[in-house]
Amino acid sequence: MKGYVQVYTGDGKGKTTAALGLSVRAAGSGLKVYIAQFIKMGLYSEIKALEKFSGLITVEQFGLGRFIKGKPSPEDIKAAHKGIAKVKSLMGSPQYDIIVLEEANVAATCGLISVEDILELIALKPDNVELVITGRGADPKVIEKADLVTEMKEIKHYYHDGVQARVGIEK
């Protein structure tokens, strides 16, 4: 099967949810999925759920679980670069059918990784691997290289009314 590059970006809710839905669908077909989370660290609800797909979906976190505002710390950058190195190593392996770079666009915007890191992963992608890149603020160069780009647009969000992230829905 030919693999493509998909980008889910935009200010609206649903980018990670779309990538996770694709991952579950793929696992249901026997495909193997690797998810690299570039910002998150911790036991989020999706981690608990995806454990049920052990053997088909692997999730690794390369964030330190902090909100990056301003210049990221050397530790944050080191963690993200560990993720880039891991994904590079997987690109040459037949181990996974789908690789998800969750919040990679945000990681690039924050300075944890570079846009060039993402472009290099796109260039290294074998023909049979589907590469999914999520996060708001996708760089125009990443969008140009992608085969499919979906922009989630916020029309209305209860967060603006003071509703915090809810377990099982947003986190």
N, C-alpha and C positions, 0 to 999 in steps of 0.2 A: 504494500500500500504506500502511495506517495504521501509524504508528510509536508505540511505547510507551516508557515509562521503566522500565528494569530496574535493580535494585540487587543487587549481590553483596557480602555483608558477613559478619561473623562472625570468630571466632578460628581457624577451620580453614584448611588449605591449599586452594588451588584457585580463589580469586576472580579473580585475573588470568588464570589458565589458562582459566577459563570464558569470560572476555571475549575472549581471543585465539582460542579455538575458535570462538566466534560470529563473530568477524571473518574467520577463514579460510573458514567456511561461507558467509558473505555474499559474500566475494570470489569464491568458486566459482560463485556465482549472478550475478556481474557487478555486484554492489552495491559502492559506494565507501565506504570506512571511514576515519575520522580518529581517531587515538588520541592523546590528550594525557596524557602521564605527568607527574604532579605531584610525585613524590619522586625518581625515578630520574634518573641522568645517566650515560651511558656505553654501551658496546657490549655489552649483555646478549644472551644467546642468542636471545631472541625478536626483537630488533632485526635480527640477522643473518638469521633465518628469514623475517621479514616483508619484507625487501628483495626476496625472490623474487616478491613480490606488488606490486612497484612499479607505480604507476599505478592500483592498486585499494585498497591500504592505505597510508596515510601515518601515520608516527609522529613526534611531536615531543615533546621532553623539556623540561620546565619546572621541573626540580629541579636542585639543585647536587650531588646524589650523596652527601649527608651524612645521617647518622642524626640526626634532630632530637630532642634531649632538652632539656627546659626551654624557654626562650624562643627562637624562631627568630631568626636574624640578619636585619637589614634586606635583605641580598642575597637570602636565601632567600625572604623575603616578596615582594620585587620580581620574582623569577623566577616564582613561582606566580601573581602577579597578571598577568604577561605572558601566562600560559597562559589565565587566565580571559578576558582581553581577546581573545585569539585565538579562543577557542571562541565568544564572543559574536558576533564578526564572521562566523564560519562559520554560525551559526544562521540568519542572514538570507540565506544563499547556498544555491543548489540543488546545490552542489558535492559534498556527501556525503549518503549515505543513513543511515549509522550514525556516531554520535560516541560515543567511549568516554572517560570521565574516569577514568583509572586512578589509584587511590590518592587520589581526591578526598576520600573520607571521612576518611582519615588526615590529609590536608593541612588539613582543617577542624579536626580534633581537636587538631592541633599548633599551630594559629594561623597557618598560612601563608595560608589563605583563610578566609572565613566560611561558616557554614551558609547565610546569606542569599545568598552568591554562588552556591552550588549551587541554591538554590531559584529564584533569578533565571534561571539557565540552563534549569531545568525549565520555567519560565513562558514563556521565549523559544522553546522547542522548537517548530518547525513540526509540523503534523499528520503529515507524511510522513517525519519523521526519528525513528529509534530512538536513544534516549539510554541509555547504559549507564554506571553509576556503581559503582566498586569501592572496596574498602578496609574494613577492620574499623572498628567503631564508628560505623556510620551513625546520624545524628541521627534521632530519632523524627519530626521534621518532614519529613525527606527520605523516610523510610519511608512516611509518610502520603501523600505526593504521588506515590509510585511506583505503577506498575501491576503490577509483578512484583518480589518481594523473595525472594531466596534467602539463607539464612544457612548458611554453612559452619561446622560444629561440629567442633572437634578432639576426637577420641576417644582417639587415641594418636599420638605423633609421635616419630620417631627423633632429632629435634633434642635432646630431653630426655636422650638417651643420649650426647650429645656429637657427633653427626654434624653437620658444618657444611654450609652450602648447597653443592650440587654443580652444576657447570656442566652445562647441558642439562636439569636436573631442577628445581632451585629458582632458578637464576640463569642 
